[in-house]
């Protein structure tokens, strides 16, 4: 579960941004692309004055081309002063594919929100929301939205459900807890 203090810090960080750059790991799977798009779409829905950009070093696999706003994902990252960066489903900086080209993103030059579920994550953000017991980064994004009392529209829910579904092996793996089932049900209703 997300601690209220962490959720407050994360929202405070985001609301100070001139732009938000959402970044997932290269060779994206359903959780990476689902959390990338789901988080970005939620931000656009609830913080309409802050432009949001989606980045992934690699092309999105055909399997996930049905996701809303997938055509907006870019690979050429150009950070600017005033940007806030959100890393999603990235267990370490090198998995973004941007650590060598843009080291400033990882050395504290930019405010960073890190959302991940990998126990190995060293916590390289300004605000780190790392929940190893979560099934997926998408489940954590869902929890954040709930903590912030943000509603989910069809598009953000579709993206987040994709990540929960794929990272649990179709709700069959051992990481499919009762909380995961409640999350999936809420996302399906949305």
Secondary structure as the mmCIF struct_conf table of DSSP 4:
data_model
#
loop_
_struct_conf.conf_type_id
_struct_conf.id
_struct_conf.beg_label_comp_id
_struct_conf.beg_label_asym_id
_struct_conf.beg_label_seq_id
_struct_conf.end_label_comp_id
_struct_conf.end_label_asym_id
_struct_conf.end_label_seq_id
HELX_RH_AL_P HELX_RH_AL_P1 UNK A 4 UNK A 15
TURN_TY1_P TURN_TY1_P1 UNK A 16 UNK A 16
BEND BEND1 UNK A 18 UNK A 18
STRN STRN1 UNK A 19 UNK A 24
BEND BEND2 UNK A 26 UNK A 27
HELX_RH_AL_P HELX_RH_AL_P2 UNK A 30 UNK A 46
TURN_TY1_P TURN_TY1_P2 UNK A 48 UNK A 49
BEND BEND3 UNK A 50 UNK A 50
STRN STRN2 UNK A 51 UNK A 55
BEND BEND4 UNK A 57 UNK A 58
HELX_LH_PP_P HELX_LH_PP_P1 UNK A 59 UNK A 61
HELX_RH_3T_P HELX_RH_3T_P1 UNK A 62 UNK A 64
TURN_TY1_P TURN_TY1_P3 UNK A 65 UNK A 66
BEND BEND5 UNK A 67 UNK A 67
TURN_TY1_P TURN_TY1_P4 UNK A 68 UNK A 69
HELX_RH_3T_P HELX_RH_3T_P2 UNK A 70 UNK A 72
STRN STRN3 UNK A 73 UNK A 74
BEND BEND6 UNK A 75 UNK A 75
TURN_TY1_P TURN_TY1_P5 UNK A 81 UNK A 82
STRN STRN4 UNK A 83 UNK A 88
BEND BEND7 UNK A 89 UNK A 89
BEND BEND8 UNK A 91 UNK A 92
HELX_RH_3T_P HELX_RH_3T_P3 UNK A 93 UNK A 96
BEND BEND9 UNK A 97 UNK A 97
TURN_TY1_P TURN_TY1_P6 UNK A 99 UNK A 102
HELX_RH_3T_P HELX_RH_3T_P4 UNK A 103 UNK A 105
TURN_TY1_P TURN_TY1_P7 UNK A 106 UNK A 108
BEND BEND10 UNK A 109 UNK A 110
STRN STRN5 UNK A 111 UNK A 116
TURN_TY1_P TURN_TY1_P8 UNK A 119 UNK A 120
BEND BEND11 UNK A 125 UNK A 126
STRN STRN6 UNK A 127 UNK A 130
TURN_TY1_P TURN_TY1_P9 UNK A 132 UNK A 133
BEND BEND12 UNK A 134 UNK A 135
HELX_RH_AL_P HELX_RH_AL_P3 UNK A 137 UNK A 147
TURN_TY1_P TURN_TY1_P10 UNK A 148 UNK A 149
HELX_RH_AL_P HELX_RH_AL_P4 UNK A 154 UNK A 167
TURN_TY1_P TURN_TY1_P11 UNK A 168 UNK A 172
BEND BEND13 UNK A 173 UNK A 173
TURN_TY1_P TURN_TY1_P12 UNK A 174 UNK A 175
HELX_RH_AL_P HELX_RH_AL_P5 UNK A 178 UNK A 189
#
